[in-house]
Amino acid sequence: MNIHAVRAIYGFEMARAWRTLSQSIVSPVLSTSLYFIVFGSAIGSRITEIDGVSYGSFIVPGLIMLSLLTQSIANASFGIYFPRFTGTIYEVLSAPVSYVEILIGYVGAAATKSIILGLIILATAGLFVELEIAHWFWMLLFLVMTSVTFSLFGFILGIWADGFEKLQIVPLLVITPLTFLGGSFYSIDMLPPFWQTVTLFNPVVYLISGFRWSFYEIADVNIGVSVGMTLLFLAACLIAVWWIFRTGYRLKS
Amino acid sequence: MHPAISVKNLSKRYDSGFEALKNVNLEIEHGEIFALLGPNGAGKTTLISTICGIVNPTAGSILVDGNDIVKDYRAARSLIGLVPQELTTDAFETVWATVSFSRGLFGKPANPAYIEQTLKSLSLWDKKDDKIMTLSGGMKRRVLIAKALSHEPQILFLDEPTAGVDVELRKAMWDVVRSLRESGVTIILTTHYIEEAEEMAERVGVISHGEIILVQDKTELMSKLGQKQMTLHLQERIGGIPGSLSAYSLDISDDGEMLTYTYDTHGERTGITALLADLSQAGVKFKDLTTSQSSLEDIFVSLVGKPK
């Protein structure tokens, strides 16, 4: 194991986060705070409790998930796309590093940033609404698994993209709708039966449901199913990455 | 002892169908400066990129000091430093950070003293805390060299190191290369500036259309293929070459004041004595005489321009 290389890549990516602090931490925290003020306090005060939880508290897990997903993807995809774009990737490709080490460096850093961000948003939420976390272990597990999975997904996106537009289009056109329709702001049994069934094809539902369960013990789907679906998506991303590295897809000609 | 680099039957065909390298065989010895010479698009960068692991070979094998670049990629790549042709740098990083990053990436523990020494030898020390984006092109090139040297490689690839670099900096770069060589580093440089190969290299490989068409000791190459020209400055203008001299390969200048005789240095007879005797017999007198040897450039053009 080339531990120095892992540390170098990881450190490089973390340094990038510090350099762009306003973009990587401040702006997601600010936008999430706005959600809390608008939906949690202003509108939320007119909405009745959902399953015994006040609306402001109800949306916290979904909002954290929303940030985790978008930031994991944005961070990891940019982290690998930018060196490809500028050409500095030559150095990583010519270095005595294995693909696993490259992956740990880039995805590890992106996931770390997401986890830190998630915890900051959680703390911020505590300022606006009342929070209780029933299962700390599961909450952290979901936080870590989601960050890793979607950082992997972002890594794949950053390798697939051949322009900045593609880099933006997936988060905007796929991830944001899936998250909004994934029960961030509502419980899916508030939907008509037909749409409840449709929603079950949305993988984000399982993430948000499981995460919310770890807070309030209320869930749209069984917690076991949530964990299973998350692991399934993680496995799918790992297989995709394995294939990318095996073939050198868009990395080596 | 293994050669520093050993390339066997290497071919590279890109997905587009373009054959960048055709059955290339090449051995580079430890401690030499080897120049890979060829016009743009000849396959120089593809060859280097393949050896360094950036491009996958289609066929053939490459050993770096006996280590296969696929099977023993860690050992092989640890020995190599690569200075790419393009000025690809992390614009927002500082010089110090980017060079330290390279060292780590190549698996070496941090060594600030060594990096300090490297930066000083490249006159980058006072720029160490500057962001790369603020540096001039020549300075960026030096940063790339510092990055390539950061892990103390035994073999250094310089892909067009002096492209777009002014004369002064080019000379400074050559000094750096020479001092590296003295420290035992094997250096492979690609260039399409002949003067660079002529100035720096001990051996020259000429590549054209993906094929190595010649590998030879530089001085040997130049003397073997070199043609010499003797120019005679005449005392009086002549209207044309006298008929009695038509057997010689003579050219007359437009103003009729100079005659140029081209001859092969490795021929048994250069024909100079006979020419001079015939000249005086024809009554042609000259006031001065100069000879010049053809440069690597002339040799190169005659090789690459050769119809197939």
Chai-1 contact restraints between the chains, C-beta under 6 A:
chainA,res_idxA,chainB,res_idxB,connection_type,confidence,min_distance_angstrom,max_distance_angstrom,comment,restraint_id
A,N2,B,G107,contact,1.0,0.0,6.0,A-B,restraint_1
A,H4,B,G104,contact,1.0,0.0,6.0,A-B,restraint_2
A,H4,B,G107,contact,1.0,0.0,6.0,A-B,restraint_3
A,A5,B,L105,contact,1.0,0.0,6.0,A-B,restraint_4
A,A5,B,G107,contact,1.0,0.0,6.0,A-B,restraint_5
A,A8,B,F101,contact,1.0,0.0,6.0,A-B,restraint_6
A,A8,B,G104,contact,1.0,0.0,6.0,A-B,restraint_7
A,A8,B,L105,contact,1.0,0.0,6.0,A-B,restraint_8
A,F12,B,F101,contact,1.0,0.0,6.0,A-B,restraint_9
A,T86,B,T88,contact,1.0,0.0,6.0,A-B,restraint_10
A,G87,B,E86,contact,1.0,0.0,6.0,A-B,restraint_11
A,G87,B,T88,contact,1.0,0.0,6.0,A-B,restraint_12
A,T88,B,T88,contact,1.0,0.0,6.0,A-B,restraint_13
A,T88,B,D90,contact,1.0,0.0,6.0,A-B,restraint_14
A,Y90,B,I54,contact,1.0,0.0,6.0,A-B,restraint_15
A,Y90,B,P84,contact,1.0,0.0,6.0,A-B,restraint_16
A,L93,B,I54,contact,1.0,0.0,6.0,A-B,restraint_17
A,S94,B,C52,contact,1.0,0.0,6.0,A-B,restraint_18
A,S94,B,G53,contact,1.0,0.0,6.0,A-B,restraint_19
A,S94,B,I54,contact,1.0,0.0,6.0,A-B,restraint_20
A,S94,B,L82,contact,1.0,0.0,6.0,A-B,restraint_21
A,A95,B,L105,contact,1.0,0.0,6.0,A-B,restraint_22
A,A95,B,F106,contact,1.0,0.0,6.0,A-B,restraint_23
A,P96,B,R74,contact,1.0,0.0,6.0,A-B,restraint_24
A,P96,B,R77,contact,1.0,0.0,6.0,A-B,restraint_25
A,P96,B,S78,contact,1.0,0.0,6.0,A-B,restraint_26
A,P96,B,G107,contact,1.0,0.0,6.0,A-B,restraint_27
A,G248,B,N56,contact,1.0,0.0,6.0,A-B,restraint_28
A,K252,B,N56,contact,1.0,0.0,6.0,A-B,restraint_29
A,S253,B,Y14,contact,1.0,0.0,6.0,A-B,restraint_30
A,S253,B,V55,contact,1.0,0.0,6.0,A-B,restraint_31
